Amino acid sequence: MSPIATVKRELLIRHLQAWAAGALHHARRATYVHGYADGDGGEAAEAAVRVLADLPGLARGRELSMVAIGGDVGEVGRRIGVAQREAGAAAGLTVLPVGGGTDERLPVALRAAGAVRVPLMGFLDATSAGEPPAVTTIAAIAAGKPAEVLLVLPPGSPVEPYRGRGFPLLTAAELATGPEPGEVVAFATTSGKSLESFKEALWAVDEFAGVRLRDPGDPERHLIDISLSPHPGPLRRELLAHLEKAGQATVTELRTFALTETVYRAADATRVLHTLIDSGAVAREPAHGRLGGDVMIRL
């Protein structure tokens, strides 16, 4: 397995664990859809089954459906079936392999699985297909309440076509090992809390063989080591550029900007703002006191 594939799988596992535990805590039923399931030989889908089979919530009468969709899921279905049995999954987990192609079959498969108006998470790694998923495929996942989707797109793919397709929040990052464009990881959700959770998972994954993050909005294309305390340089540049355009913004607005428009977390924005204020790069109003959300920041 390549280093980037390893990072992608760990990111999926970390976020899927958090999502599934929260979904089953608040609802009796939830659905996870794994697109392009045959793209890596079924390894990511198999890892997802093992994560879901180990959920303690399934023992409390909750129901979780996993829909695995791909062009040819015969071998994938066998592998995830073995993984489900080996993990000793509770009766509450149902795994449904669906062949015929992700873009073609996903909307129909979700309706058949009763995934409308229940918590729904999608994972679509389209790098094996060589082209991004259709916009209608992403929109179909928005039928969940709440809904979110983790996308992996081929290098250089834009994320703007997916913005506003039933998901008010969207963020993206590149997984890269050098100056050339890397695979694009995008996350779209209806929940700010879930976006925070994804960002925590993104910065918590282990670094493998030089895989680093690049902020798509950073004009200098700086590579950032994956760390719980990431280098603040790109965020500093982006906050200053945003203030130059906006004129001024509250701390809350700048935290939201960092969370949705950069690879960073809201807490990272707060730390950078403290350094910008101390250095005199920006001014605050009021000039003293706690750096609360309503404090106004300007160049």
C-alpha positions as CSV (number, residue, x, y, z in Angstrom):
1,M,0.0,0.0,0.0
2,S,1.3,3.4,-0.9
3,P,2.0,6.0,1.8
4,I,-0.9,8.2,0.5
5,A,-3.2,5.3,0.5
6,T,-2.2,4.5,4.1
7,V,-2.9,8.1,5.1
8,K,-6.3,8.1,3.4
9,R,-7.3,4.8,5.1
10,E,-6.3,6.1,8.5
11,L,-8.2,9.3,8.0
12,L,-11.3,7.3,7.0
13,I,-11.0,5.1,10.0
14,R,-10.6,7.9,12.4
15,H,-13.5,10.0,11.1
16,L,-15.8,7.0,10.6
17,Q,-15.3,5.9,14.2
18,A,-16.3,9.3,15.5
19,W,-19.2,9.7,13.0
20,A,-20.7,6.2,13.7
21,A,-20.5,6.5,17.4
22,G,-22.2,9.9,17.4
23,A,-24.9,8.9,14.8
24,L,-25.9,5.8,16.8
25,H,-26.0,7.9,20.0
26,H,-28.6,10.3,18.6
27,A,-30.6,8.0,16.2
28,R,-31.7,4.4,16.1
29,R,-30.7,3.9,12.4
30,A,-27.8,5.3,10.3
31,T,-26.3,4.5,6.9
32,Y,-22.7,4.6,5.7
33,V,-22.1,4.4,1.9
34,H,-18.7,3.4,0.5
35,G,-18.4,4.4,-3.1
36,Y,-15.8,3.0,-5.6
37,A,-15.5,0.1,-3.2
38,D,-13.5,-2.0,-5.8
39,G,-11.0,0.7,-6.5
40,D,-8.3,-0.5,-4.2
41,G,-9.2,-4.1,-4.2
42,G,-11.7,-3.6,-1.4
43,E,-9.1,-2.8,1.3
44,A,-10.7,0.4,2.4
45,A,-14.2,-1.1,2.4
46,E,-12.9,-4.0,4.4
47,A,-11.3,-1.7,7.0
48,A,-14.6,0.2,7.2
49,V,-16.5,-3.0,8.0
50,R,-14.1,-3.8,10.8
51,V,-14.6,-0.4,12.3
52,L,-18.4,-0.6,12.1
53,A,-18.6,-4.1,13.4
54,D,-16.8,-3.1,16.6
55,L,-19.2,-0.3,17.5
56,P,-20.6,-0.8,21.0
57,G,-23.8,1.1,20.0
58,L,-24.9,-1.9,17.9
59,A,-25.3,-3.9,21.1
60,R,-28.0,-1.5,22.3
61,G,-30.5,-2.2,19.6
62,R,-29.2,0.3,17.1
63,E,-29.2,-0.4,13.3
64,L,-26.4,0.5,10.9
65,S,-26.4,-0.2,7.2
66,M,-23.3,-0.1,5.0
67,V,-23.8,0.2,1.3
68,A,-20.6,-0.8,-0.7
69,I,-20.9,0.3,-4.3
70,G,-18.5,-0.3,-7.2
71,G,-18.2,-1.4,-10.8
72,D,-17.6,-5.0,-9.8
73,V,-18.1,-5.8,-6.2
74,G,-18.0,-9.6,-6.3
75,E,-14.6,-10.0,-4.7
76,V,-15.2,-6.9,-2.5
77,G,-18.4,-8.5,-1.2
78,R,-16.6,-11.7,-0.3
79,R,-13.8,-9.8,1.5
80,I,-16.1,-7.6,3.5
81,G,-18.3,-10.6,4.3
82,V,-15.2,-12.4,5.8
83,A,-14.2,-9.2,7.7
84,Q,-17.7,-8.9,9.1
85,R,-17.7,-12.5,10.3
86,E,-14.2,-12.3,11.7
87,A,-15.1,-9.1,13.6
88,G,-18.1,-10.8,15.2
89,A,-20.4,-8.1,14.2
90,A,-23.7,-7.6,16.1
91,A,-27.0,-8.3,14.4
92,G,-27.5,-4.6,14.0
93,L,-24.9,-4.2,11.1
94,T,-26.2,-4.9,7.6
95,V,-23.7,-4.8,4.7
96,L,-25.1,-4.5,1.1
97,P,-22.7,-4.8,-1.9
98,V,-24.1,-3.1,-5.0
99,G,-22.4,-3.4,-8.4
100,G,-22.9,-1.4,-11.5
101,G,-20.9,1.8,-10.8
102,T,-21.0,4.4,-8.1
103,D,-22.5,7.3,-10.1
104,E,-25.1,5.1,-11.7
105,R,-26.2,3.1,-8.7
106,L,-25.6,5.2,-5.6
107,P,-28.9,7.3,-5.6
108,V,-31.0,4.2,-6.1
109,A,-29.1,2.1,-3.6
110,L,-29.5,4.8,-0.9
111,R,-33.3,4.8,-1.4
112,A,-33.4,1.0,-1.3
113,A,-31.4,1.1,2.0
114,G,-33.9,3.5,3.6
115,A,-31.1,6.2,3.9
116,V,-33.4,9.2,3.5
117,R,-33.7,11.4,6.6
118,V,-31.4,9.3,8.8
119,P,-27.8,10.1,9.6
120,L,-25.8,9.4,6.5
121,M,-22.0,9.4,5.8
122,G,-20.4,8.8,2.4
123,F,-16.9,8.0,1.5
124,L,-16.0,8.3,-2.2
125,D,-12.4,7.8,-3.3
126,A,-12.6,8.5,-7.0
127,T,-8.9,8.4,-7.7
128,S,-9.1,4.9,-9.1
129,A,-11.8,6.1,-11.6
130,G,-9.5,8.9,-12.8
131,E,-12.3,11.5,-12.7
132,P,-14.3,13.2,-9.9
133,P,-17.8,11.8,-9.0
134,A,-20.8,13.4,-10.6
135,V,-22.4,16.3,-8.8
136,T,-25.7,14.4,-8.7
137,T,-24.0,11.6,-6.7
138,I,-22.9,14.0,-4.0
139,A,-26.3,15.6,-4.0
140,A,-27.9,12.2,-3.4
141,I,-26.0,11.8,-0.1
142,A,-27.4,15.1,1.1
143,A,-30.7,13.3,1.6
144,G,-29.4,12.1,5.0
145,K,-30.4,14.1,8.1
146,P,-27.7,15.0,9.0
147,A,-25.4,14.2,6.1
148,E,-21.7,14.4,5.2
149,V,-19.4,13.1,2.6
150,L,-15.6,12.5,2.5
151,L,-14.3,12.8,-1.0
152,V,-10.9,11.9,-2.5
153,L,-10.4,13.5,-5.9
154,P,-7.7,13.1,-8.5
155,P,-4.8,15.6,-8.4
156,G,-5.9,19.1,-9.6
157,S,-9.6,18.4,-9.3
158,P,-11.7,21.5,-8.3
159,V,-14.0,21.3,-5.3
160,E,-16.2,24.2,-6.2
161,P,-18.7,22.1,-8.3
162,Y,-19.6,20.4,-5.0
163,R,-20.2,23.5,-3.0
164,G,-23.8,24.2,-2.1
165,R,-25.1,20.8,-3.3
166,G,-27.1,20.3,-0.1
167,F,-24.0,20.8,2.0
168,P,-23.5,24.4,3.4
169,L,-20.0,23.6,4.7
170,L,-17.1,22.3,2.6
171,T,-13.3,22.2,3.1
172,A,-10.4,20.7,1.2
173,A,-6.7,19.8,1.5
174,E,-4.1,18.2,-0.7
175,L,-2.2,15.1,0.2
176,A,1.2,15.6,-1.4
177,T,4.8,14.4,-1.3
178,G,6.4,17.1,-3.5
179,P,5.8,20.2,-5.6
180,E,3.4,18.5,-8.0
181,P,-0.4,18.6,-7.2
182,G,-1.5,15.9,-4.8
183,E,-4.8,14.0,-4.4
184,V,-7.5,16.3,-3.1
185,V,-9.4,15.4,0.1
186,A,-12.6,17.3,0.4
187,F,-15.2,17.1,3.2
188,A,-18.8,18.4,2.9
189,T,-21.2,18.4,5.7
190,T,-24.4,20.0,7.1
191,S,-22.9,20.1,10.7
192,G,-20.3,22.5,12.0
193,K,-19.5,20.1,14.8
194,S,-18.8,17.3,12.3
195,L,-16.5,19.7,10.3
196,E,-14.5,20.3,13.5
197,S,-14.3,16.5,14.1
198,F,-13.0,15.9,10.6
199,K,-10.3,18.6,11.0
200,E,-9.2,17.0,14.2
201,A,-8.9,13.6,12.5
202,L,-7.1,15.2,9.5
203,W,-4.3,16.6,11.8
204,A,-4.2,13.5,14.0
205,V,-3.3,11.0,11.3
206,D,0.2,9.6,11.4
207,E,2.7,10.9,8.8
208,F,3.8,8.3,6.3
209,A,6.9,8.5,4.1
210,G,6.8,12.2,3.6
211,V,3.1,12.6,3.0
212,R,2.2,16.2,3.9
213,L,-0.8,18.6,3.6
214,R,-1.1,21.5,1.3
215,D,-3.7,24.2,1.7
216,P,-5.4,24.7,-1.8
217,G,-5.8,28.4,-0.9
218,D,-2.2,29.0,-0.1
219,P,-0.6,30.9,-3.1
220,E,2.9,29.8,-2.0
221,R,1.8,26.1,-2.0
222,H,3.6,25.5,1.2
223,L,3.8,21.8,2.3
224,I,2.8,21.4,6.0
225,D,3.8,18.5,8.2
226,I,0.9,16.5,9.6
227,S,0.9,17.4,13.3
228,L,-1.4,18.3,16.1
229,S,0.4,21.6,16.2
230,P,0.8,22.5,12.5
231,H,3.1,25.2,11.1
232,P,1.0,28.4,11.1
233,G,2.7,30.1,8.1
234,P,0.1,29.4,5.5
235,L,-2.8,30.3,7.8
236,R,-1.1,33.6,8.8
237,R,-0.8,34.5,5.1
238,E,-4.4,33.5,4.4
239,L,-5.9,35.4,7.3
240,L,-4.0,38.6,6.4
241,A,-5.1,38.3,2.8
242,H,-8.7,37.8,3.9
243,L,-8.5,40.9,6.1
244,E,-7.1,42.9,3.3
245,K,-10.1,42.0,1.2
246,A,-12.7,42.3,3.9
247,G,-11.3,45.3,5.7
248,Q,-12.2,43.9,9.1
249,A,-13.8,40.8,10.6
250,T,-14.7,39.5,14.0
251,V,-12.8,36.7,15.7
252,T,-15.7,34.4,15.1
253,E,-15.8,35.2,11.4
254,L,-12.0,34.5,11.1
255,R,-12.3,31.3,13.0
256,T,-15.1,30.2,10.6
257,F,-13.0,31.3,7.6
258,A,-10.1,29.1,8.9
259,L,-12.4,26.1,9.5
260,T,-14.2,26.2,6.1
261,E,-11.7,27.9,3.7
262,T,-8.3,26.5,4.8
263,V,-6.9,23.2,6.0
264,Y,-6.7,24.5,9.5
265,R,-9.0,24.3,12.6
266,A,-10.8,27.2,14.3
267,A,-8.5,26.9,17.3
268,D,-5.5,27.4,15.0
269,A,-6.9,30.7,13.9
270,T,-7.2,31.9,17.5
271,R,-3.5,31.0,18.1
272,V,-2.4,32.8,15.0
273,L,-4.5,35.9,15.8
274,H,-2.8,36.2,19.2
275,T,0.6,36.3,17.4
276,L,-0.6,38.8,14.8
277,I,-1.9,41.1,17.5
278,D,1.3,40.8,19.6
279,S,3.5,41.6,16.6
280,G,1.4,44.6,15.6
281,A,0.4,43.1,12.2
282,V,-3.3,43.6,13.1
283,A,-5.3,45.7,15.5
284,R,-8.2,44.7,17.7
285,E,-11.2,46.6,19.0
286,P,-11.5,46.7,22.0
287,A,-7.8,47.0,22.5
288,H,-7.7,45.0,25.7
289,G,-9.4,42.1,27.3
290,R,-10.2,38.5,26.4
291,L,-10.0,37.7,22.6
292,G,-13.7,36.8,22.4
293,G,-15.7,36.0,19.3
294,D,-17.1,39.6,19.0
295,V,-13.7,41.3,19.0
296,M,-13.1,43.1,15.8
297,I,-9.8,42.5,13.9
298,R,-8.4,44.8,11.2
299,L,-5.0,45.3,9.5
